[in-house]
Amino acid sequence: MTSLVARARRLRHEQTSAEAVLWRLLRGRRFVGWKFRRQHPVGPFVVDFVCLAASLVVEVDGVTHDGVTERDRDGRRTAYLHACRFRLVRVSNQDVYDNLDGVAEMLRLELELPFR
């Protein structure tokens, strides 16, 4: 097992509470019939959620993503994912907690967009 796969498995067991809330919405094709995976390796990164059929990555970001180092790392991840033709949606933990319906609507609209 590669270290990236092991890391993805570990992250599935150590998910944040916001990730758990969003996963309950997305899992098992419950979300408008689209299949999502959680803590899934994409290249050198492990993304929070991905719908491979729609080339859509969803990242749930907490306050730890506000620092300079984290913003740089997020920028590199974003550039890589875009180069691989993935669309990327970032949502905050707070949005998941306070506005899950709004997050769901945003993701539904994103899934309706034509592929690039």
N, C-alpha and C positions, 0 to 999 in steps of 0.2 A: 504494500500500500504506500503510495507516495505521501510525502509530508503534507501536501496541499489537500489531498483527500482526507487525511487524518485530521487536519485542521478544520475542514468543513464539517466533519462528523462531530468534532468537539464543539464547534459553534452551534450546531443544531441542539445540543444538550444544554448549552449555556446561553440560549437566546434571551434577549432583553424582554421585559414585559410588553413593550410596544411592539416588538417583532411577534410575540405570541398573539397579541390582539389582532394584528394584521394577518397572521397566518391562519387564524380561525376563519377569516373572511375569504382567503384565497385558496385554501387547501381543497383537495378532492374535486376539482373542477366545479366548485360551488360558485365561483365568480364568473358569471355569464358564459360558462362552458369552457373557459380557458384553463389549461393545465399550467400551474406554477410549481416551481421547485424552490426550496429554501436552502440557504447557505450552500450554494452550488458553485463549484470551480468554473471560472471563465478565464482562460489563459493563466496568468500568474496571480489572479485575484480570486477571492471567494466573495460572491455577491450575496446580498441578503435574500432577494427573491428574483427569479427569472422566469419569464414565459418564453421558451425557446421558439415556439411556433410563431410568435409575434415579434421576436427579437426585442423584447422589452425587459429591462432591468429596473427593479425598484429597490432603492436604498433607503433605509430608515436611519436617520441621523439624530444623535443626541447632542448635548452641549459639548461633548468632547471633540466634535468636528469644527468647533469655532476657533481653535488655535491655528497659528501660522503653519506649523508642521503638518497638522491634519488637513488643512486646506490645500497644501501642496500635494500631499498624498492623494487626496480626493481629486485634484486636478489631473494628476497622472492617470488615475483610474478612469476618469471620465474620458480623457483623450484616447486611452487604449480601447475602451468599450465602443466609442464612436468609430474608431478605426476598424473595429470588427463588425460595424454596421448594426450595433445595438442602439436602441433608444434608451435613454436613462431618465428616470423620474426619481427625484429625491423628495422625501417627506420627513418632517420632523417628528420626533417622539410625541411632542405636544399636539401636533395635528392629528396623529393617530388617536390619542386619548380624548381630545376635545372635539374633533370634527371628523370622525370616521366616515360618516356619510359623504362628506365633501371629498375626502381622500378616495373613497370608492367611486364617486362620480368622475373625478379627475382620471383615475385609472381606466374606467369604462370608456371615456372619451378618447383617451390615448390608444386604447385597443381598437377603436373604430377607425383610426387614421390609416390611410394606405401605407403599405410597406415602402421603405425607401429603396 
